[in-house]
Amino acid sequence: MNQSALLRPDWTPATVALMVIGFMVFWPLGLAMLGYILFGDRFRDFKREANRSADGIFSKCRSGRYGRSHFSTGNVAFDDWRKAELDRMEEERRKLDEMRAEFDSYLRELRRAKDQEEFDRFMRERANARKDDGAASGYSGV
C-alpha cells in the first residue's frame, strides 16, 4: 500500500489518528486535518482548476494576445506611434541591461582587488610575525 493511499481525504485510521494528534499538539493542526478529511477532494479539484486557468492566462500573455505584438486599436497612426515608443523603450531597456552588466563586472573586479589587497597584507603581517619570532628565539639562545 503506497503512502498516498494512507492519507487520502477520507475517514481512514491514519487520517483520524493524525487529526487527534493534531488537536492534542496544536489545535489548528487538528482543524487543518479535519478540513483535509472533509474537503480534500474539493481542494484537489480547486487546485487543478486554478492551475488550468492560470496556465491559460499565461499562455495568452506569451502568445501576444494581451501583449504588444498583435494588439491593434484600429487607429493606424496611434499604433505606429505606440510601436515606435515600445521599440524605443526596448532599446533603453537593452542599454540599461548592458550598463548593469558592466557595473556588475566593475564591482566584481573591485571586490577581487580588495580581497587581493587584504590577502597580501595578511601574508606580509604573517611573514613579519615569523621574522620577529625567529629573531627573538635566535637571540635568546646566546
C-alpha positions as CSV (number, residue, x, y, z in Angstrom):
1,M,0.0,0.0,0.0
2,N,1.5,3.3,-1.0
3,Q,1.7,6.4,1.2
4,S,-0.9,8.4,-0.8
5,A,-3.5,5.7,-0.2
6,L,-2.9,6.1,3.6
7,L,-3.5,9.9,3.6
8,R,-6.4,10.2,1.2
9,P,-9.1,12.7,2.2
10,D,-11.3,10.1,3.8
11,W,-12.0,8.7,7.3
12,T,-9.2,6.3,7.4
13,P,-7.5,5.2,10.7
14,A,-4.3,7.2,9.7
15,T,-6.2,10.4,9.0
16,V,-8.2,10.1,12.2
17,A,-5.1,9.5,14.2
18,L,-3.3,12.4,12.6
19,M,-6.4,14.6,13.3
20,V,-6.5,13.6,17.0
21,I,-2.7,14.1,17.4
22,G,-3.0,17.4,15.7
23,F,-5.7,18.6,18.1
24,M,-3.6,17.4,21.1
25,V,-0.4,19.1,19.9
26,F,-1.7,22.3,18.4
27,W,-5.4,22.7,17.7
28,P,-5.0,24.4,14.3
29,L,-3.2,21.3,13.1
30,G,-6.1,19.1,14.1
31,L,-8.5,21.6,12.4
32,A,-6.5,21.5,9.2
33,M,-6.5,17.7,9.2
34,L,-10.3,17.8,9.7
35,G,-10.7,20.2,6.8
36,Y,-8.5,17.9,4.7
37,I,-10.7,14.9,5.6
38,L,-13.9,16.7,4.8
39,F,-12.9,18.9,1.8
40,G,-9.7,17.3,0.5
41,D,-11.2,16.2,-2.8
42,R,-12.7,19.7,-3.4
43,F,-9.2,21.2,-2.7
44,R,-7.6,19.0,-5.3
45,D,-10.2,19.9,-7.9
46,F,-9.9,23.6,-6.9
47,K,-6.1,23.4,-7.3
48,R,-6.4,21.7,-10.7
49,E,-8.9,24.4,-12.0
50,A,-6.8,27.2,-10.6
51,N,-3.7,25.9,-12.3
52,R,-5.6,25.4,-15.6
53,S,-6.9,28.9,-15.6
54,A,-3.6,30.4,-14.7
55,D,-1.9,28.4,-17.5
56,G,-4.4,29.8,-19.9
57,I,-3.8,33.4,-18.9
58,F,0.0,33.0,-19.1
59,S,-0.2,31.3,-22.5
60,K,-2.3,34.2,-23.8
61,C,0.3,36.7,-22.5
62,R,3.2,34.8,-24.0
63,S,1.4,34.4,-27.3
64,G,0.9,38.2,-27.6
65,R,-2.9,38.2,-27.1
66,Y,-2.6,40.6,-24.2
67,G,0.9,41.8,-25.2
68,R,2.0,44.4,-27.7
69,S,2.7,42.2,-30.7
70,H,-0.8,41.7,-32.1
71,F,-2.9,44.2,-30.3
72,S,-4.3,46.9,-32.6
73,T,-6.6,49.8,-31.7
74,G,-7.8,50.4,-35.2
75,N,-6.1,53.8,-35.4
76,V,-3.0,53.3,-37.7
77,A,-1.3,56.5,-36.6
78,F,-1.6,55.6,-32.9
79,D,-0.5,52.0,-33.5
80,D,2.6,53.3,-35.4
81,W,3.4,55.7,-32.6
82,R,2.9,53.1,-29.9
83,K,5.1,50.6,-31.8
84,A,7.9,53.2,-32.2
85,E,7.7,54.1,-28.4
86,L,7.7,50.4,-27.4
87,D,10.8,49.9,-29.7
88,R,12.5,52.9,-28.1
89,M,11.7,51.6,-24.6
90,E,13.0,48.2,-25.5
91,E,16.3,49.8,-26.8
92,E,16.5,51.7,-23.5
93,R,16.0,48.5,-21.6
94,R,18.7,46.8,-23.6
95,K,21.1,49.7,-22.8
96,L,20.2,49.6,-19.1
97,D,20.9,45.9,-19.1
98,E,24.3,46.4,-20.7
99,M,25.1,49.1,-18.2
100,R,24.1,46.9,-15.3
101,A,26.3,44.1,-16.6
102,E,29.2,46.5,-16.9
103,F,28.6,47.7,-13.4
104,D,28.4,44.2,-12.0
105,S,31.7,43.4,-13.7
106,Y,33.3,46.5,-12.2
107,L,32.0,45.6,-8.7
108,R,33.4,42.0,-9.1
109,E,36.8,43.4,-10.2
110,L,36.7,45.9,-7.3
111,R,35.9,43.1,-4.8
112,R,38.7,41.0,-6.2
113,A,41.2,43.8,-5.9
114,K,40.1,44.5,-2.3
115,D,40.4,40.8,-1.5
116,Q,43.8,40.6,-3.1
117,E,45.0,43.6,-1.1
118,E,43.7,42.2,2.2
119,F,45.3,38.8,1.4
120,D,48.7,40.4,0.6
121,R,48.5,42.4,3.8
122,F,47.8,39.3,5.8
123,M,50.7,37.5,4.1
124,R,53.1,40.4,4.9
125,E,52.0,40.5,8.5
126,R,52.4,36.8,8.8
127,A,55.9,36.9,7.3
128,N,56.8,39.8,9.6
129,A,55.5,37.8,12.6
130,R,57.6,34.8,11.6
131,K,60.7,37.0,11.3
132,D,60.1,38.5,14.7
133,D,59.6,35.1,16.3
134,G,62.8,33.8,14.6
135,A,64.8,36.8,15.6
136,A,63.6,36.6,19.2
137,S,64.4,32.9,19.5
138,G,67.8,33.4,17.9
139,Y,68.9,36.0,20.5
140,S,67.6,34.1,23.5
141,G,69.9,31.2,22.9
142,V,73.2,33.2,23.4
